[in-house]
Structure formats: structure tokens, C-alpha cells
Amino acid sequence: MEKTTIQINIDTLEKLKSLKHSERQSYDDVLNGLIDNCEEESLSEEEIDGIKIALEEVRRGEVYPIEHVAKELSVKLR
């Protein structure tokens, strides 16, 4: 595996250190974990379009009271 050196601020280094699961974990593993997590949390175009549609429905008042939804789903509200 090829390696490189990057310049980061001391504060950034301290943040990276705090994210390590063990003393032996490499910063490469920490950074890849963060990158993977960001990729998993990204929304697809389809999800973004669905959210936009839902927001428009809310703006038009096309919503149901929570009591109605709970009754339909047989969920008891506290």
C-alpha cells in the first residue's frame, strides 16, 4: 500500500485521536470509517425527490392528524 503525508491542524489531529477505537487503530482506518459513514448517510436523488413531494403536500395542508394515523395503525398514544 502506498502511503502519503498530509498536513492537518493540531486541533484536527486531536479530534482524529478521539475517534480512534483503540490506540493501535490507524488514522487511515479512522478516516475511511468517517468517509464510509458519510456515504451511507447520503440521500439518493429518489429520496430527495420524495422529500420534496412530501414538503409540497404539507404546504398544501394534505396532512393527517397524529390521532388519525395512530388509529389507522392501531397505535396507542400516551
N, C-alpha and C positions, 0 to 999 in steps of 0.2 A: 504494500500500500504506500502510495506516495504521500508525503507529509509537507505541510507548509506552515509558515508562521504568520499570524495575523496580529495587528495592533488593536488593543482594546483598552479602555479606561480601567483604572484600578477598581472603580465602583462596579463596573460591568463584571470584572473578574470575581469580585466578592459575591455578586448575585449568582454567577455561574457556580461558584463553590457551594452556595447554599442549596442549589438544585441537585447536587450530586447525591445519589442514594448510598454511596459508600466512598470511602477515601480512595479506593482503587479504581473507581469509575472514571473513565477518560472524559475530557471535555468534548471530544468528538461524539461520544455516546450521549452526553447531556444535550448537545446542540441538535443531534439527529432526533432525539426524543421530542424536543420542542418543535422541530420542523414537522415531524410526523403528526403531532398533536394539532398543529395549525392546519395542516392539510385535511385532517379528519373533520375539523370544525368548520371548514369552508362550506358554504351553501352552493348547491348546483343552480344552474340557470332555471331549471324547472321549479326548484324550491323557492327561489326568489320571485318567480312569476306567480306562484301560488300565494305567497305573502302579499304581493301587490294586489291581487284579486281580492283577497280577504280584507285588506285595508279599505278597498273601494266599497265592499259590501258593508263594512262598519260605517263608513262615511254616509252611505245611503240609508243607514238605520236598519239594515237587514240583519238584525241580531235577535237572539232569543234570551229571555231572562234565565239566569242560572237555575232558578227553581224549575223551569220548564225542561231544561236539559237534564237536570238531576232526576226528575220524574220519569222521563223517557228512558234513562239508563238505569233506573231503579237504584239510584244512589241516594243515601240519606244525608241531608245537610245537617250540620250541627246547629 
